[in-house]
Amino acid sequence: MRTVIVTGAGQGLGRAHALAFAAAGAQLVLNDLSAANLEAVAAELGPGVVTVPGDIADWDFAAALVDRAVAEFGRLDALVNNAGLVRDRMLTNVTEAEWDDVVRVNLKGHFAPLRHAAAYWKAQAKAGTPVAARVVNTTSGAGLQGSVGQVNYAAAKAGVAAPAVVAAAELARHGVTVNAIAPSARTPMTEEVFAATMRAPESGFDEMAPENVSPLVVWLASAGAGDVTGRVFEVSGGRIGVADGWQHGDVSDAGRRWDQEELGPVVRDLLARAPQPAAVYGA
């Protein structure tokens, strides 16, 4: 039986993931800032679920969360980083506090538990204990393509995707895979801002239900997903796709230092040969 930590598990996607993991038979350690939200989720799941309310962006708390999972169940097999918040503003209206809060919760709140879980798995591997561990980070289309009015959130979520790729490369030899998802679903962060898009239909398939995202998360956290790492998946409704990140493009090489006056045609030729970037959401 696999032991899984889910952060941000008190509502929205985190709650949906917790329910899906429970249905798959996992032993769960759930974190959220709100103890009341965690208690409500635990009541849905029944006995045996460990709830640990607290600030996942706090370095020592994140370490204690990993320790708690190991103490309760004797092992940790997967970490699902889902905690997040938004403070949406146009760029020129963002305050320092709004920038700091969003970057702290979304970015540090992913890295802190990842760092401590990785240290645990590395120690297990070096001690000769077989490791088949999984990490699933939650990025966003805002982080991959950008989103008007969400410069702080986009920066943090882009930062979530990049460490996943680095961690995948660093931790592969220890038996750890690291992937990220960019979901589109109805959550407390999206249901008001994108009310028309996120509204549940009166009948038929609910494309924006958070439960649509969870099967991919559960699979990526499974023992059978050991050959998939360092990838970012876009998931919404019944659609799953692999997002393709920055790639090296065509190059023009003068074999010497360029003169700035000759660069106009060179740059324009490179741009003509390059693929068009994805549109920024809301632009």
Buried (B, 14 or more C-beta within 10 A) or exposed (E): EBBBBBBBBBBBBBBBBBBBBBEBEBBBBBBBBEEEBBEBBBEEBEEEBBBBBBBBBBBEBBBBBBEBBBEBBEBBBBBBBBBBBBBBBEEEEBEEEBBEBBBBBBBBBBBBBBBBBBEBBBEBBEEEEEBBBBBBBBBBBBBBBBBBBBBBBBBBBBBBBBBBBEBBEBBEEBBBBBBBBBBBBBBBBBBEEBEEEBEEEEEEEBBBBBBBBBBBBBBBBBEEBEEBBBBBBBBBBEEBEEBEEEEEEEEEEEEEEEEEEEEEEEEEEBEEEEEEEEEBBEE
